[in-house]
Amino acid sequence: MGQLELLNNPKIAQYDILCLQEPHADFMGNTRTLATTWTVVYPTDRKTGKTLTYRSVILIKKTFASGQWEELDVEGSGDITAITIRTEQGQYSIFSIYMDGASDESLQIMR
């Protein structure tokens, strides 16, 4: 299933957060999404220009209040994306981690 097909699937509408591995990137290096529906969170190293490649993103539905979440800085890899969410029940961290199977680099960064 392609990324846009996944995002257009009515079953996905029930979710506020999606973690994608190996997302499609366009010629500008941005992942494709439904811009009116989702906010894309990229790995810290992509945003700071330390790497142009990434294999992990988090999508947050735009109806999810921006004051309820924030990006976490995880430097050292384009394979780790992280956010913190604040709810009435508490604060939670969500990590989207790409593991390629040939290396434990992402695990080493998380330690």
CNS distance restraints for C-alpha pairs under 8 A (distance, minus, plus):
assign (resid   1 and name CA) (resid   5 and name CA) 6.37 0.50 0.50
assign (resid   1 and name CA) (resid   6 and name CA) 6.39 0.50 0.50
assign (resid   2 and name CA) (resid   6 and name CA) 6.13 0.50 0.50
assign (resid   3 and name CA) (resid   7 and name CA) 6.29 0.50 0.50
assign (resid   3 and name CA) (resid  23 and name CA) 7.10 0.50 0.50
assign (resid   3 and name CA) (resid  24 and name CA) 6.88 0.50 0.50
assign (resid   3 and name CA) (resid  32 and name CA) 7.59 0.50 0.50
assign (resid   3 and name CA) (resid  33 and name CA) 7.78 0.50 0.50
assign (resid   4 and name CA) (resid   8 and name CA) 6.06 0.50 0.50
assign (resid   4 and name CA) (resid  32 and name CA) 7.18 0.50 0.50
assign (resid   4 and name CA) (resid  33 and name CA) 6.47 0.50 0.50
assign (resid   4 and name CA) (resid  34 and name CA) 7.69 0.50 0.50
assign (resid   5 and name CA) (resid   9 and name CA) 6.20 0.50 0.50
assign (resid   6 and name CA) (resid  12 and name CA) 7.33 0.50 0.50
assign (resid   7 and name CA) (resid  12 and name CA) 6.47 0.50 0.50
assign (resid   7 and name CA) (resid  33 and name CA) 7.20 0.50 0.50
assign (resid   7 and name CA) (resid  34 and name CA) 7.27 0.50 0.50
assign (resid   8 and name CA) (resid  12 and name CA) 7.43 0.50 0.50
assign (resid   9 and name CA) (resid  13 and name CA) 7.36 0.50 0.50
assign (resid  15 and name CA) (resid  61 and name CA) 7.82 0.50 0.50
assign (resid  16 and name CA) (resid  60 and name CA) 5.80 0.50 0.50
assign (resid  16 and name CA) (resid  61 and name CA) 4.93 0.50 0.50
assign (resid  16 and name CA) (resid  63 and name CA) 7.96 0.50 0.50
assign (resid  16 and name CA) (resid  64 and name CA) 6.69 0.50 0.50
assign (resid  17 and name CA) (resid  58 and name CA) 7.01 0.50 0.50
assign (resid  17 and name CA) (resid  59 and name CA) 5.60 0.50 0.50
assign (resid  17 and name CA) (resid  60 and name CA) 4.66 0.50 0.50
assign (resid  17 and name CA) (resid  61 and name CA) 6.28 0.50 0.50
assign (resid  18 and name CA) (resid  58 and name CA) 5.70 0.50 0.50
assign (resid  18 and name CA) (resid  59 and name CA) 5.02 0.50 0.50
assign (resid  18 and name CA) (resid  60 and name CA) 6.63 0.50 0.50
assign (resid  19 and name CA) (resid  56 and name CA) 7.37 0.50 0.50
assign (resid  19 and name CA) (resid  57 and name CA) 6.02 0.50 0.50
assign (resid  19 and name CA) (resid  58 and name CA) 4.55 0.50 0.50
assign (resid  19 and name CA) (resid  59 and name CA) 6.35 0.50 0.50
assign (resid  19 and name CA) (resid  96 and name CA) 5.65 0.50 0.50
assign (resid  20 and name CA) (resid  56 and name CA) 5.80 0.50 0.50
assign (resid  20 and name CA) (resid  57 and name CA) 5.43 0.50 0.50
assign (resid  20 and name CA) (resid  58 and name CA) 6.21 0.50 0.50
assign (resid  20 and name CA) (resid  59 and name CA) 7.70 0.50 0.50
assign (resid  20 and name CA) (resid  96 and name CA) 7.32 0.50 0.50
assign (resid  21 and name CA) (resid  55 and name CA) 5.59 0.50 0.50
assign (resid  21 and name CA) (resid  56 and name CA) 4.74 0.50 0.50
assign (resid  21 and name CA) (resid  57 and name CA) 6.80 0.50 0.50
assign (resid  21 and name CA) (resid  96 and name CA) 7.72 0.50 0.50
assign (resid  21 and name CA) (resid  97 and name CA) 7.75 0.50 0.50
assign (resid  21 and name CA) (resid  98 and name CA) 6.08 0.50 0.50
assign (resid  22 and name CA) (resid  54 and name CA) 7.58 0.50 0.50
assign (resid  22 and name CA) (resid  55 and name CA) 4.37 0.50 0.50
assign (resid  22 and name CA) (resid  56 and name CA) 5.98 0.50 0.50
assign (resid  22 and name CA) (resid  98 and name CA) 7.82 0.50 0.50
assign (resid  23 and name CA) (resid  31 and name CA) 6.23 0.50 0.50
assign (resid  23 and name CA) (resid  32 and name CA) 7.90 0.50 0.50
assign (resid  23 and name CA) (resid  55 and name CA) 6.37 0.50 0.50
assign (resid  23 and name CA) (resid  56 and name CA) 6.74 0.50 0.50
assign (resid  23 and name CA) (resid  57 and name CA) 7.14 0.50 0.50
assign (resid  24 and name CA) (resid  31 and name CA) 5.39 0.50 0.50
assign (resid  24 and name CA) (resid  32 and name CA) 6.27 0.50 0.50
assign (resid  25 and name CA) (resid  29 and name CA) 5.10 0.50 0.50
assign (resid  25 and name CA) (resid  30 and name CA) 5.00 0.50 0.50
assign (resid  25 and name CA) (resid  31 and name CA) 4.25 0.50 0.50
assign (resid  25 and name CA) (resid  32 and name CA) 6.33 0.50 0.50
assign (resid  26 and name CA) (resid  30 and name CA) 5.46 0.50 0.50
assign (resid  26 and name CA) (resid  31 and name CA) 6.16 0.50 0.50
assign (resid  26 and name CA) (resid  32 and name CA) 6.78 0.50 0.50
assign (resid  29 and name CA) (resid  52 and name CA) 7.18 0.50 0.50
assign (resid  29 and name CA) (resid  53 and name CA) 7.75 0.50 0.50
assign (resid  31 and name CA) (resid  40 and name CA) 7.86 0.50 0.50
assign (resid  33 and name CA) (resid  38 and name CA) 6.78 0.50 0.50
assign (resid  33 and name CA) (resid  40 and name CA) 7.89 0.50 0.50
assign (resid  34 and name CA) (resid  38 and name CA) 5.98 0.50 0.50
assign (resid  35 and name CA) (resid  39 and name CA) 6.96 0.50 0.50
assign (resid  36 and name CA) (resid  62 and name CA) 7.43 0.50 0.50
assign (resid  37 and name CA) (resid  61 and name CA) 5.73 0.50 0.50
assign (resid  37 and name CA) (resid  62 and name CA) 5.53 0.50 0.50
assign (resid  37 and name CA) (resid  63 and name CA) 7.73 0.50 0.50
assign (resid  38 and name CA) (resid  59 and name CA) 5.82 0.50 0.50
assign (resid  38 and name CA) (resid  60 and name CA) 5.42 0.50 0.50
assign (resid  38 and name CA) (resid  61 and name CA) 4.49 0.50 0.50
assign (resid  38 and name CA) (resid  62 and name CA) 5.29 0.50 0.50
assign (resid  39 and name CA) (resid  59 and name CA) 5.57 0.50 0.50
assign (resid  39 and name CA) (resid  60 and name CA) 5.13 0.50 0.50
assign (resid  39 and name CA) (resid  61 and name CA) 6.20 0.50 0.50
assign (resid  39 and name CA) (resid  62 and name CA) 6.02 0.50 0.50
assign (resid  40 and name CA) (resid  57 and name CA) 6.82 0.50 0.50
assign (resid  40 and name CA) (resid  58 and name CA) 6.03 0.50 0.50
assign (resid  40 and name CA) (resid  59 and name CA) 4.77 0.50 0.50
assign (resid  40 and name CA) (resid  60 and name CA) 6.59 0.50 0.50
assign (resid  41 and name CA) (resid  57 and name CA) 5.70 0.50 0.50
assign (resid  41 and name CA) (resid  58 and name CA) 5.09 0.50 0.50
assign (resid  41 and name CA) (resid  59 and name CA) 6.16 0.50 0.50
assign (resid  41 and name CA) (resid  60 and name CA) 7.68 0.50 0.50
assign (resid  41 and name CA) (resid  71 and name CA) 7.32 0.50 0.50
assign (resid  41 and name CA) (resid  81 and name CA) 7.14 0.50 0.50
assign (resid  42 and name CA) (resid  46 and name CA) 6.55 0.50 0.50
assign (resid  42 and name CA) (resid  47 and name CA) 6.73 0.50 0.50
assign (resid  42 and name CA) (resid  54 and name CA) 7.83 0.50 0.50
assign (resid  42 and name CA) (resid  56 and name CA) 7.19 0.50 0.50
assign (resid  42 and name CA) (resid  57 and name CA) 5.08 0.50 0.50
assign (resid  42 and name CA) (resid  58 and name CA) 6.84 0.50 0.50
assign (resid  42 and name CA) (resid  81 and name CA) 6.07 0.50 0.50
assign (resid  43 and name CA) (resid  47 and name CA) 6.71 0.50 0.50
assign (resid  43 and name CA) (resid  54 and name CA) 7.00 0.50 0.50
assign (resid  43 and name CA) (resid  56 and name CA) 6.95 0.50 0.50
assign (resid  43 and name CA) (resid  57 and name CA) 6.67 0.50 0.50
assign (resid  43 and name CA) (resid  73 and name CA) 7.90 0.50 0.50
assign (resid  43 and name CA) (resid  74 and name CA) 7.26 0.50 0.50
assign (resid  43 and name CA) (resid  77 and name CA) 7.40 0.50 0.50
assign (resid  43 and name CA) (resid  78 and name CA) 5.43 0.50 0.50
assign (resid  43 and name CA) (resid  79 and name CA) 6.80 0.50 0.50
assign (resid  43 and name CA) (resid  80 and name CA) 5.65 0.50 0.50
assign (resid  43 and name CA) (resid  81 and name CA) 4.41 0.50 0.50
assign (resid  43 and name CA) (resid  82 and name CA) 7.35 0.50 0.50
assign (resid  44 and name CA) (resid  48 and name CA) 6.25 0.50 0.50
assign (resid  44 and name CA) (resid  72 and name CA) 7.88 0.50 0.50
assign (resid  44 and name CA) (resid  73 and name CA) 5.51 0.50 0.50
assign (resid  44 and name CA) (resid  74 and name CA) 5.80 0.50 0.50
assign (resid  44 and name CA) (resid  75 and name CA) 5.82 0.50 0.50
assign (resid  44 and name CA) (resid  77 and name CA) 7.84 0.50 0.50
assign (resid  44 and name CA) (resid  78 and name CA) 7.30 0.50 0.50
assign (resid  44 and name CA) (resid  80 and name CA) 7.97 0.50 0.50
assign (resid  44 and name CA) (resid  81 and name CA) 6.99 0.50 0.50
assign (resid  45 and name CA) (resid  49 and name CA) 6.07 0.50 0.50
assign (resid  45 and name CA) (resid  50 and name CA) 4.96 0.50 0.50
assign (resid  45 and name CA) (resid  51 and name CA) 5.61 0.50 0.50
assign (resid  45 and name CA) (resid  74 and name CA) 7.72 0.50 0.50
assign (resid  45 and name CA) (resid  75 and name CA) 5.75 0.50 0.50
assign (resid  45 and name CA) (resid  76 and name CA) 6.55 0.50 0.50
assign (resid  45 and name CA) (resid  77 and name CA) 6.12 0.50 0.50
assign (resid  45 and name CA) (resid  78 and name CA) 5.74 0.50 0.50
assign (resid  46 and name CA) (resid  50 and name CA) 6.04 0.50 0.50
assign (resid  46 and name CA) (resid  51 and name CA) 5.07 0.50 0.50
assign (resid  46 and name CA) (resid  52 and name CA) 5.47 0.50 0.50
assign (resid  46 and name CA) (resid  53 and name CA) 6.96 0.50 0.50
assign (resid  46 and name CA) (resid  54 and name CA) 6.94 0.50 0.50
assign (resid  46 and name CA) (resid  78 and name CA) 6.28 0.50 0.50
assign (resid  51 and name CA) (resid  77 and name CA) 7.90 0.50 0.50
assign (resid  51 and name CA) (resid  78 and name CA) 6.61 0.50 0.50
assign (resid  52 and name CA) (resid  78 and name CA) 7.92 0.50 0.50
assign (resid  53 and name CA) (resid  78 and name CA) 6.18 0.50 0.50
assign (resid  54 and name CA) (resid  77 and name CA) 7.97 0.50 0.50
assign (resid  54 and name CA) (resid  78 and name CA) 4.28 0.50 0.50
assign (resid  54 and name CA) (resid  79 and name CA) 5.62 0.50 0.50
assign (resid  55 and name CA) (resid  78 and name CA) 6.38 0.50 0.50
assign (resid  55 and name CA) (resid  79 and name CA) 5.08 0.50 0.50
assign (resid  55 and name CA) (resid  80 and name CA) 7.94 0.50 0.50
assign (resid  55 and name CA) (resid  98 and name CA) 6.18 0.50 0.50
assign (resid  56 and name CA) (resid  78 and name CA) 7.08 0.50 0.50
assign (resid  56 and name CA) (resid  79 and name CA) 5.19 0.50 0.50
assign (resid  56 and name CA) (resid  80 and name CA) 6.04 0.50 0.50
assign (resid  56 and name CA) (resid  81 and name CA) 6.15 0.50 0.50
assign (resid  56 and name CA) (resid  96 and name CA) 6.16 0.50 0.50
assign (resid  56 and name CA) (resid  97 and name CA) 6.36 0.50 0.50
assign (resid  56 and name CA) (resid  98 and name CA) 5.89 0.50 0.50
assign (resid  57 and name CA) (resid  80 and name CA) 7.83 0.50 0.50
assign (resid  57 and name CA) (resid  81 and name CA) 5.81 0.50 0.50
assign (resid  57 and name CA) (resid  96 and name CA) 6.71 0.50 0.50
assign (resid  58 and name CA) (resid  81 and name CA) 6.61 0.50 0.50
assign (resid  58 and name CA) (resid  82 and name CA) 7.53 0.50 0.50
assign (resid  58 and name CA) (resid  96 and name CA) 6.69 0.50 0.50
assign (resid  60 and name CA) (resid  64 and name CA) 6.97 0.50 0.50
assign (resid  62 and name CA) (resid  66 and name CA) 7.83 0.50 0.50
assign (resid  64 and name CA) (resid  68 and name CA) 7.41 0.50 0.50
assign (resid  65 and name CA) (resid  69 and name CA) 7.45 0.50 0.50
assign (resid  66 and name CA) (resid  70 and name CA) 7.51 0.50 0.50
assign (resid  68 and name CA) (resid  85 and name CA) 5.70 0.50 0.50
assign (resid  68 and name CA) (resid  86 and name CA) 5.13 0.50 0.50
assign (resid  68 and name CA) (resid  87 and name CA) 6.92 0.50 0.50
assign (resid  69 and name CA) (resid  83 and name CA) 6.72 0.50 0.50
assign (resid  69 and name CA) (resid  84 and name CA) 5.45 0.50 0.50
assign (resid  69 and name CA) (resid  85 and name CA) 4.36 0.50 0.50
assign (resid  69 and name CA) (resid  86 and name CA) 6.14 0.50 0.50
assign (resid  70 and name CA) (resid  83 and name CA) 5.55 0.50 0.50
assign (resid  70 and name CA) (resid  84 and name CA) 5.45 0.50 0.50
assign (resid  70 and name CA) (resid  85 and name CA) 6.80 0.50 0.50
assign (resid  71 and name CA) (resid  82 and name CA) 6.07 0.50 0.50
assign (resid  71 and name CA) (resid  83 and name CA) 4.33 0.50 0.50
assign (resid  71 and name CA) (resid  84 and name CA) 6.38 0.50 0.50
assign (resid  72 and name CA) (resid  81 and name CA) 7.70 0.50 0.50
assign (resid  72 and name CA) (resid  82 and name CA) 5.15 0.50 0.50
assign (resid  72 and name CA) (resid  83 and name CA) 4.98 0.50 0.50
assign (resid  72 and name CA) (resid  84 and name CA) 6.58 0.50 0.50
assign (resid  73 and name CA) (resid  82 and name CA) 7.16 0.50 0.50
assign (resid  74 and name CA) (resid  80 and name CA) 6.84 0.50 0.50
assign (resid  74 and name CA) (resid  81 and name CA) 7.08 0.50 0.50
assign (resid  74 and name CA) (resid  82 and name CA) 7.12 0.50 0.50
assign (resid  76 and name CA) (resid 109 and name CA) 6.82 0.50 0.50
assign (resid  77 and name CA) (resid 106 and name CA) 7.10 0.50 0.50
assign (resid  77 and name CA) (resid 109 and name CA) 7.78 0.50 0.50
assign (resid  79 and name CA) (resid  96 and name CA) 7.93 0.50 0.50
assign (resid  79 and name CA) (resid  97 and name CA) 5.79 0.50 0.50
assign (resid  79 and name CA) (resid  98 and name CA) 5.06 0.50 0.50
assign (resid  79 and name CA) (resid  99 and name CA) 7.58 0.50 0.50
assign (resid  79 and name CA) (resid 106 and name CA) 6.88 0.50 0.50
assign (resid  80 and name CA) (resid  95 and name CA) 6.92 0.50 0.50
assign (resid  80 and name CA) (resid  96 and name CA) 5.75 0.50 0.50
assign (resid  80 and name CA) (resid  97 and name CA) 4.64 0.50 0.50
assign (resid  80 and name CA) (resid  98 and name CA) 6.50 0.50 0.50
assign (resid  80 and name CA) (resid 106 and name CA) 7.05 0.50 0.50
assign (resid  81 and name CA) (resid  95 and name CA) 5.79 0.50 0.50
assign (resid  81 and name CA) (resid  96 and name CA) 5.14 0.50 0.50
assign (resid  81 and name CA) (resid  97 and name CA) 6.59 0.50 0.50
assign (resid  82 and name CA) (resid  93 and name CA) 7.05 0.50 0.50
assign (resid  82 and name CA) (resid  94 and name CA) 5.60 0.50 0.50
assign (resid  82 and name CA) (resid  95 and name CA) 4.41 0.50 0.50
assign (resid  82 and name CA) (resid  96 and name CA) 6.22 0.50 0.50
assign (resid  83 and name CA) (resid  93 and name CA) 5.71 0.50 0.50
assign (resid  83 and name CA) (resid  94 and name CA) 5.41 0.50 0.50
assign (resid  83 and name CA) (resid  95 and name CA) 6.71 0.50 0.50
assign (resid  84 and name CA) (resid  91 and name CA) 6.84 0.50 0.50
assign (resid  84 and name CA) (resid  92 and name CA) 5.53 0.50 0.50
assign (resid  84 and name CA) (resid  93 and name CA) 4.31 0.50 0.50
assign (resid  84 and name CA) (resid  94 and name CA) 6.28 0.50 0.50
assign (resid  85 and name CA) (resid  91 and name CA) 5.61 0.50 0.50
assign (resid  85 and name CA) (resid  92 and name CA) 5.17 0.50 0.50
assign (resid  85 and name CA) (resid  93 and name CA) 6.26 0.50 0.50
assign (resid  85 and name CA) (resid  94 and name CA) 7.79 0.50 0.50
assign (resid  86 and name CA) (resid  90 and name CA) 5.91 0.50 0.50
assign (resid  86 and name CA) (resid  91 and name CA) 4.42 0.50 0.50
assign (resid  86 and name CA) (resid  92 and name CA) 6.47 0.50 0.50
assign (resid  87 and name CA) (resid  91 and name CA) 6.19 0.50 0.50
assign (resid  97 and name CA) (resid 106 and name CA) 7.11 0.50 0.50
assign (resid  98 and name CA) (resid 106 and name CA) 7.40 0.50 0.50
assign (resid  99 and name CA) (resid 103 and name CA) 7.37 0.50 0.50
assign (resid  99 and name CA) (resid 104 and name CA) 7.23 0.50 0.50
assign (resid  99 and name CA) (resid 106 and name CA) 6.72 0.50 0.50
assign (resid 104 and name CA) (resid 108 and name CA) 6.34 0.50 0.50
assign (resid 105 and name CA) (resid 109 and name CA) 6.35 0.50 0.50
assign (resid 106 and name CA) (resid 110 and name CA) 6.34 0.50 0.50
assign (resid 107 and name CA) (resid 111 and name CA) 6.47 0.50 0.50
